[in-house]
Amino acid sequence: MKRITTLLFFCFTVALIVAGCGSKLDKEKWALDKKHKSLPDYVLSSSEKVQETYVMAATYPEVIASVPCYCGCSVEGHKSNLDCFVKQVGGENAVTEWDSHGISCDTCVDIARDAVDMHLDGKSPKKIHDLITKKYENYGDPTPTPEPK
């Protein structure tokens, strides 16, 4: 009987820890602000995760622009992870043109989502940059993204 009680207590404790470790991204309702150009069909026909990531890029451009991408897209002229999703921004930081690169690159999507999740968790731009660099540096050459101060 004592073993069963101990096992139940252990399972309950693990369940509480796992529940507390959920991503803040899962708690957000991702909707594109009307100031941005509508998401193109190639994004709308992608997975929900990819669609959310494009909306994150429009919602938090300064966060995603502050981290490098490690998928090799620097050969396409990308300067940061934001360039994988957004090609052009107009007044009021409104997206005027989208980039299709992000729909087919899991690395780009993962980096953007990690950066936004850390931002929502209260981490500083420098800390986010450092953690992204540490996590992805073995994936390939980074984009030439300046390190935030």
C-alpha positions as CSV (number, residue, x, y, z in Angstrom):
1,M,0.0,0.0,0.0
2,K,2.8,2.3,0.8
3,R,4.4,1.8,-2.6
4,I,1.1,2.6,-4.3
5,T,0.8,5.8,-2.3
6,T,4.4,6.8,-3.1
7,L,3.9,6.0,-6.8
8,L,0.7,8.1,-7.0
9,F,2.4,11.0,-5.2
10,F,5.3,10.8,-7.6
11,C,3.0,10.7,-10.7
12,F,1.0,13.7,-9.4
13,T,4.2,15.7,-8.8
14,V,5.5,14.9,-12.3
15,A,2.1,15.9,-13.8
16,L,2.3,19.3,-11.9
17,I,5.8,20.0,-13.1
18,V,5.0,19.1,-16.8
19,A,1.8,21.3,-16.7
20,G,3.9,24.2,-15.4
21,C,6.4,23.8,-18.2
22,G,4.0,24.6,-21.0
23,S,5.0,27.1,-23.6
24,K,3.5,30.6,-23.5
25,L,3.1,30.3,-27.2
26,D,0.3,27.7,-26.7
27,K,-1.6,30.2,-24.5
28,E,-1.7,32.9,-27.2
29,K,-4.4,33.4,-29.8
30,W,-2.4,34.3,-32.9
31,A,-4.2,36.6,-35.3
32,L,-2.7,38.9,-37.9
33,D,-3.3,42.6,-37.3
34,K,-5.2,44.3,-40.1
35,K,-2.3,46.7,-40.7
36,H,-0.3,43.9,-42.3
37,K,-0.7,42.5,-45.8
38,S,-2.8,39.3,-45.7
39,L,-1.0,36.0,-45.4
40,P,-0.4,34.6,-48.9
41,D,-2.0,31.4,-50.0
42,Y,1.3,29.5,-49.7
43,V,1.2,30.3,-45.9
44,L,-2.5,29.6,-45.6
45,S,-2.0,26.2,-47.1
46,S,0.8,25.4,-44.7
47,S,0.5,23.8,-41.2
48,E,-1.1,25.8,-38.3
49,K,2.4,26.0,-36.7
50,V,3.8,27.7,-39.8
51,Q,0.9,30.1,-40.1
52,E,1.2,31.0,-36.4
53,T,5.0,31.6,-36.9
54,Y,4.3,34.1,-39.8
55,V,1.9,35.9,-37.5
56,M,4.5,35.9,-34.7
57,A,7.0,37.5,-37.2
58,A,4.5,40.3,-37.9
59,T,3.6,40.7,-34.2
60,Y,7.2,40.6,-32.8
61,P,9.4,41.7,-35.7
62,E,12.0,43.3,-33.3
63,V,12.4,40.0,-31.4
64,I,12.8,37.8,-34.5
65,A,15.1,40.3,-36.2
66,S,17.4,40.3,-33.2
67,V,18.3,36.6,-33.6
68,P,20.4,34.9,-36.3
69,C,19.1,32.1,-38.5
70,Y,21.2,29.0,-38.9
71,C,19.6,27.3,-41.9
72,G,22.1,28.7,-44.5
73,C,19.8,31.4,-45.7
74,S,22.5,34.0,-45.5
75,V,23.4,33.0,-49.0
76,E,20.0,34.4,-50.0
77,G,20.9,37.7,-48.4
78,H,19.1,37.2,-45.2
79,K,20.4,39.3,-42.3
80,S,18.3,37.7,-39.5
81,N,15.6,35.1,-38.8
82,L,12.9,37.7,-39.6
83,D,14.0,37.7,-43.3
84,C,12.8,34.1,-43.5
85,F,9.2,35.3,-43.1
86,V,9.1,39.0,-44.0
87,K,10.5,40.5,-47.2
88,Q,9.4,44.1,-46.7
89,V,8.0,46.3,-44.0
90,G,6.4,49.7,-44.4
91,G,5.2,52.4,-42.1
92,E,4.1,51.5,-38.5
93,N,6.1,48.2,-38.9
94,A,3.4,46.9,-41.2
95,V,4.4,43.9,-43.3
96,T,3.9,44.8,-47.0
97,E,5.5,41.7,-48.5
98,W,6.0,38.2,-47.2
99,D,8.9,35.8,-47.8
100,S,8.2,32.2,-48.7
101,H,11.4,30.8,-47.2
102,G,9.9,30.1,-43.8
103,I,7.1,27.7,-45.1
104,S,9.6,25.0,-45.9
105,C,12.3,25.4,-43.3
106,D,11.8,23.8,-39.8
107,T,15.0,25.5,-38.5
108,C,13.6,28.9,-39.4
109,V,10.3,28.2,-37.8
110,D,11.9,26.7,-34.6
111,I,14.2,29.6,-34.1
112,A,11.4,32.2,-34.5
113,R,9.1,30.3,-32.1
114,D,11.9,29.8,-29.6
115,A,12.8,33.6,-29.7
116,V,9.1,34.7,-29.3
117,D,8.6,32.2,-26.5
118,M,11.6,33.5,-24.6
119,H,10.5,37.1,-25.2
120,L,7.0,36.2,-23.7
121,D,8.9,34.6,-20.8
122,G,10.5,38.0,-20.1
123,K,14.1,37.3,-21.3
124,S,16.1,40.3,-22.6
125,P,17.0,40.6,-26.3
126,K,20.7,39.8,-25.5
127,K,19.8,36.7,-23.5
128,I,17.5,35.5,-26.3
129,H,20.3,36.0,-28.9
130,D,22.7,34.2,-26.7
131,L,20.4,31.2,-26.1
132,I,19.4,30.9,-29.7
133,T,23.1,31.0,-30.7
134,K,24.0,28.4,-28.2
135,K,21.1,26.1,-29.2
136,Y,21.5,26.4,-33.0
137,E,25.2,27.2,-33.6
138,N,26.0,23.6,-34.8
139,Y,23.3,23.8,-37.5
140,G,25.4,25.8,-39.9
141,D,26.6,29.3,-40.6
142,P,24.5,32.1,-39.0
143,T,23.1,35.1,-40.7
144,P,25.1,38.3,-39.9
145,T,22.7,39.4,-37.2
146,P,24.3,42.0,-34.8
147,E,24.2,40.9,-31.1
148,P,21.8,43.1,-29.1
149,K,23.4,45.1,-26.2
